[in-house]
Amino acid sequence: MAKNLDVINLFDIYGEMLTQKQQDFICYYYNDDLSLAEIAENEGITRQGVRDAIKRAEAQLFAFEEHLGLYRRNETLKSGLEEISELIKLVTEITKELICHHLSPALFVLYFGST
């Protein structure tokens, strides 16, 4: 399952770098959940031909990531942004508590709403 998710994520980033046939096969197999036999029948080629094309496309997607690292960078950025968001929440709560001790209850409600 993890490899399937990796292929889908990599396809979202690098899919346009594949040939149109490879894009079609990856979409049929991963997005439309068609079997190799179904794709082969629809495309008029052998099941083995479909499998080989998908395996080559997958290998290319992983090679693109190995060389360019866009997915890895995106995940690092997402993780950093989540950490920043959590720190902002923490600072906001601490700030509210500090201000609460120095403001009258009426002013606190005026600035921050109900506690």
C-alpha positions, -999 to +999 in steps of 0.1 A: +000+000+000+028+024+009+044+019-025+011+026-042+008+058-023+043+068-032+036+062-069+005+083-068+023+111-050+052+110-074+028+109-103+011+140-091+045+158-092+063+142-121+035+127-142+038+152-170+074+140-175+062+106-186+050+097-221+012+100-227+009+062-228+027+058-195+005+085-179-026+067-192-015+033-179-006+047-144-040+065-143-059+034-153-040+012-129-037+035-098-065+060-101-092+040-120-082+008-103-083-013-135-066-046-136-037-053-159-060-075-180-086-048-182-061-022-194-046-047-219-080-054-233-089-017-236-055-009-252-053-039-274-019-051-260-009-080-238-012-080-201+026-084-199+030-053-221+009-033-197+028-046-167+061-037-183+050-002-192+037+004-157+069-009-141+090+013-164+069+043-156+071+036-118+109+033-122+111+066-140+090+083-113+113+071-086+144+081-106+129+116-111+125+118-073+160+105-067+175+132-089+151+161-082+138+154-047+107+176-051+084+153-032+109+150-003+113+188-002+076+193-002+071+169+027+099+186+047+082+220+041+048+206+051+063+192+083+080+226+090+048+245+084+029+222+108+055+227+135+054+265+130+016+264+132+018+245+165+043+270+179+020+299+169-009+283+188+014+278+218+026+314+217-009+327+213-021+308+244+009+320+264+003+355+253-034+353+263-025+340+297+001+368+303-023+395+291-051+380+311-031+386+343-026+423+334-060+432+319-092+435+337-117+407+328-138+432+308-108+443+286-097+407+281-132+397+267-131+428+245-098+418+230-101+381+228-137+372+232-148+347+258-121+326+276 
